[in-house]
Amino acid sequence: MPKNTRKIAIAGAATLGAAALAFSVVPADAQTTTTDAVSSARVAYSTTPVQAVQASVTDQLATTSVKVDAIEAKKAAAAAAAKKKAAAEAAAKAAAAKKKAAAAAAAKKAAAARQAKEAASRSAKRVAVKKVATKSYANNLDGWIKHSLDIMKSKGIPGSYSGLHRNIIRESSGNPKAINNWDINAINGIPSKGLLQVIPPTFAAYHVAGTSWNIYDPVANITAAANYAADKYGTIDNVDSAY
């Protein structure tokens, strides 16, 4: 081998030996481990991985901030919704209370109107009854005829004051207790009685409801006789003699 070649070979071996020694380590178990031989040249470390880590941390912080903002926004939205719901419920309660109060007021007003109407009706009835009750007739021939005429009118029985008066004067001279004890009716045991000299069977047959059943009662006697005359002659006004 040439001399120069031997120098180069020895130098390379020395370099390799130094490199091998440089990467020899002694682990905790005291066994020697030799790594692969590497070049003893300086290693140039890149800054790119550090920059990537910084970017990743920044991204994570930004993401966390977005999440926090989203949570806060969600809380705010929930609070707003709850406030809106509470306001709606309060408004609904107020509307219901107002409606209830209005219904109560309307019911009270209707009840008052009904009571007023009933009171007015009762008052009107009392007035009507009072008017009927206060109407009175004199206890004499004039009053008896007028009372009888009112009853006749209500029952649809025809007759006039003059027709009644004329026949009463002829039959009894206006004596409600008059009785005929001499004519054919008396002979037959059913004498004529009262103002218009009515026999008991005729009085019973033509008696007008609402009047007395006493044949001597002036109003009852006149009204029954007028009812009989209306049936037989059309009206007491057509009677000018014994009937």
QUIRAPE-V496439 format. One record per helix or strand of 2 or more residues. SS is the DSSP state (H for helix, E for strand). FROM is the first residue (numbers start at 1). LEN is the number of residues. If there is no record, write none. Layout:
SS;FROM;LEN + SS;FROM;LEN
This chain:
H;3;20 + E;24;3 + E;32;3 + H;48;87 + H;141;15 + H;161;12 + H;184;4 + H;200;6 + H;218;16 + H;236;3
